[in-house]
C-alpha cells in the first residue's frame, strides 16, 4: 500500500459513523450485513449510511454484493490487511519483541462456545 492510499483509508476511518460501520462489518465477517441493518445498528438514516458506505468502499475498506433485493456490505479484509501491513512494515526497527504483543492482540481469537450460542 502506498502512503496516499493509507491516507485515504485513515481519512475514511476518521469519521465516527464510518468507523462504527467498519467495526460492525469486521465483527460480521464474510457474511456481511444488509445496508438497512447497518443503518439500524449505527442509528443513522439509510441515505446517510449509503454515503458513508460509498466512502468506505472507495477507500478499499468494504465490499458490496447483491443478494435478491438487498445489498450486503462486508469488510474488505484484504484492504484492512494492507493497511495494517503498511503501519507495521518497519515495525519497531526490527525489534520483534516490541511488535509481537501488538500483533498478538490484533489476531483473531476463536469465539467461545458461549459467545457463539448468543451470536
C-alpha positions in Angstrom: 0.0 0.0 0.0 1.3 3.4 -0.9 1.2 6.3 1.6 -1.5 8.1 -0.4 -3.8 5.0 -0.2 -3.2 4.8 3.5 -4.1 8.5 3.9 -7.4 7.8 2.1 -8.1 4.9 4.4 -7.4 6.9 7.5 -9.5 9.8 6.2 -12.4 7.4 5.7 -12.0 5.9 9.2 -11.6 9.3 10.9 -15.4 9.8 10.8 -17.3 8.3 13.7 -20.1 6.7 11.7 -17.7 5.1 9.2 -15.5 3.7 12.0 -18.6 2.2 13.6 -19.6 0.7 10.3 -16.2 -0.9 9.7 -16.1 -2.3 13.2 -19.6 -3.8 12.7 -18.6 -5.3 9.4 -15.4 -6.8 10.8 -17.5 -8.5 13.5 -19.9 -9.8 10.9 -17.1 -11.4 8.9 -17.6 -12.6 5.4 -21.3 -13.0 5.7 -21.6 -9.2 5.8 -24.6 -7.1 6.8 -27.5 -5.7 4.8 -27.4 -1.9 4.3 -30.7 -1.5 6.2 -29.4 -3.4 9.2 -26.2 -1.3 9.2 -28.4 1.9 9.3 -30.3 0.5 12.2 -27.2 -0.5 14.1 -25.4 2.8 13.7 -28.7 4.7 14.2 -28.4 6.7 11.0 -30.7 7.3 8.1 -30.3 4.9 5.1 -29.2 7.8 2.9 -26.6 8.9 5.4 -25.3 5.3 5.7 -25.2 4.9 1.9 -23.0 8.0 1.7 -20.6 6.6 4.3 -20.5 3.1 2.7 -19.6 4.6 -0.6 -16.7 6.5 1.0 -15.5 3.3 2.8 -15.8 1.3 -0.5 -13.8 4.0 -2.4 -11.1 3.7 0.3 -11.0 -0.1 -0.2 -12.2 -1.0 3.2 -15.6 -2.5 2.4 -17.2 -4.5 -0.4 -20.7 -4.9 -1.5 -22.8 -7.7 -3.2 -26.4 -8.0 -4.2 -28.5 -10.8 -2.6 -32.0 -10.7 -4.0 -33.3 -7.3 -3.2 -30.7 -6.5 -0.6 -27.2 -5.0 -0.8 -24.9 -6.8 1.6 -21.8 -5.0 2.7 -18.7 -6.8 4.2 -15.4 -5.7 5.5 -12.7 -5.9 2.8 -10.2 -7.9 4.8 -7.6 -7.6 2.1 -7.8 -3.8 2.2 -7.7 -3.8 6.0 -4.7 -6.2 6.0 -2.9 -3.9 3.6 -3.5 -1.0 5.9 -2.2 -2.9 8.9 0.8 -4.1 6.9 1.5 -0.5 5.9 1.5 0.5 9.6 3.7 -2.4 10.7 6.1 -2.6 7.8 9.0 -1.1 9.6 7.8 -2.1 13.0 10.0 -1.0 15.8 13.2 -1.0 13.8 13.2 -4.8 13.6 12.8 -5.4 17.3 10.2 -8.1 17.2 9.8 -8.2 21.0 8.1 -4.8 20.7 5.8 -5.7 17.8 4.9 -9.3 18.9 2.4 -8.2 21.7 0.7 -5.7 19.3 0.3 -8.3 16.6 -0.9 -10.9 19.1 -3.5 -8.6 20.5 -4.8 -7.8 17.0 -5.0 -11.5 16.0 -8.5 -13.1 15.7 -9.4 -15.3 18.6 -11.9 -18.1 18.2 -15.2 -17.3 19.7 -16.1 -19.3 22.8 -18.9 -21.7 22.7 -21.0 -19.4 24.9 -20.5 -16.3 22.7 -21.2 -18.3 19.5 -24.5 -19.5 21.0 -25.6 -15.9 21.7 -24.5 -14.6 18.2 
